[in-house]
Amino acid sequence: MATYAAKKKYAVKLTRSVKHGPFTYKPLDEIEMAGAMLTAIIEANGEEVVDYARPA
Protein backbone atom coordinates (compact mmCIF):
# COMPACT_ATOMS: atom_id res chain seq x y z
CA MET A 1 0.00 0.00 0.00
CA ALA A 2 1.25 3.47 -0.84
CA THR A 3 1.94 5.81 2.05
CA TYR A 4 0.80 9.42 2.15
CA ALA A 5 2.09 12.23 4.37
CA ALA A 6 -0.75 13.10 6.77
CA LYS A 7 -0.56 16.89 6.38
CA LYS A 8 0.40 17.04 2.71
CA LYS A 9 -2.30 17.79 0.11
CA TYR A 10 -2.99 15.41 -2.79
CA ALA A 11 -4.96 15.70 -6.02
CA VAL A 12 -7.00 12.50 -6.08
CA LYS A 13 -9.11 10.85 -8.78
CA LEU A 14 -11.49 8.17 -7.51
CA THR A 15 -12.71 5.12 -9.43
CA ARG A 16 -16.14 5.06 -7.74
CA SER A 17 -18.28 6.99 -5.26
CA VAL A 18 -17.02 6.93 -1.67
CA LYS A 19 -18.86 7.91 1.51
CA HIS A 20 -16.58 9.37 4.18
CA GLY A 21 -18.22 10.92 7.21
CA PRO A 22 -21.15 13.11 6.14
CA PHE A 23 -19.80 13.52 2.59
CA THR A 24 -20.02 11.43 -0.57
CA TYR A 25 -17.12 11.90 -2.97
CA LYS A 26 -17.80 11.11 -6.63
CA PRO A 27 -15.33 10.13 -9.37
CA LEU A 28 -16.12 13.15 -11.54
CA ASP A 29 -13.05 15.38 -11.20
CA GLU A 30 -9.91 15.56 -9.11
CA ILE A 31 -10.51 16.14 -5.41
CA GLU A 32 -7.91 17.83 -3.23
CA MET A 33 -7.53 16.15 0.15
CA ALA A 34 -5.03 15.72 2.95
CA GLY A 35 -2.97 12.55 3.14
CA ALA A 36 -4.65 11.56 6.42
CA MET A 37 -8.08 11.58 4.79
CA LEU A 38 -6.77 9.74 1.73
CA THR A 39 -5.28 7.04 3.95
CA ALA A 40 -8.56 6.69 5.87
CA ILE A 41 -10.54 6.32 2.63
CA ILE A 42 -8.15 3.64 1.35
CA GLU A 43 -8.25 1.73 4.66
CA ALA A 44 -12.08 1.75 4.61
CA ASN A 45 -12.62 1.05 0.90
CA GLY A 46 -9.46 -0.61 -0.44
CA GLU A 47 -6.70 0.66 -2.73
CA GLU A 48 -8.75 0.10 -5.89
CA VAL A 49 -10.97 3.07 -5.00
CA VAL A 50 -8.13 5.47 -5.97
CA ASP A 51 -7.31 5.84 -9.66
CA TYR A 52 -4.38 8.14 -8.82
CA ALA A 53 -3.14 10.44 -6.08
CA ARG A 54 -0.41 12.98 -6.79
CA PRO A 55 0.95 15.84 -4.71
CA ALA A 56 -1.19 18.97 -5.15
C-alpha positions in Angstrom: 0.0 0.0 0.0 1.2 3.5 -0.8 1.9 5.8 2.0 0.8 9.4 2.2 2.1 12.2 4.4 -0.8 13.1 6.8 -0.6 16.9 6.4 0.4 17.0 2.7 -2.3 17.8 0.1 -3.0 15.4 -2.8 -5.0 15.7 -6.0 -7.0 12.5 -6.1 -9.1 10.9 -8.8 -11.5 8.2 -7.5 -12.7 5.1 -9.4 -16.1 5.1 -7.7 -18.3 7.0 -5.3 -17.0 6.9 -1.7 -18.9 7.9 1.5 -16.6 9.4 4.2 -18.2 10.9 7.2 -21.1 13.1 6.1 -19.8 13.5 2.6 -20.0 11.4 -0.6 -17.1 11.9 -3.0 -17.8 11.1 -6.6 -15.3 10.1 -9.4 -16.1 13.2 -11.5 -13.0 15.4 -11.2 -9.9 15.6 -9.1 -10.5 16.1 -5.4 -7.9 17.8 -3.2 -7.5 16.1 0.1 -5.0 15.7 3.0 -3.0 12.6 3.1 -4.6 11.6 6.4 -8.1 11.6 4.8 -6.8 9.7 1.7 -5.3 7.0 3.9 -8.6 6.7 5.9 -10.5 6.3 2.6 -8.1 3.6 1.4 -8.3 1.7 4.7 -12.1 1.7 4.6 -12.6 1.0 0.9 -9.5 -0.6 -0.4 -6.7 0.7 -2.7 -8.7 0.1 -5.9 -11.0 3.1 -5.0 -8.1 5.5 -6.0 -7.3 5.8 -9.7 -4.4 8.1 -8.8 -3.1 10.4 -6.1 -0.4 13.0 -6.8 0.9 15.8 -4.7 -1.2 19.0 -5.2 
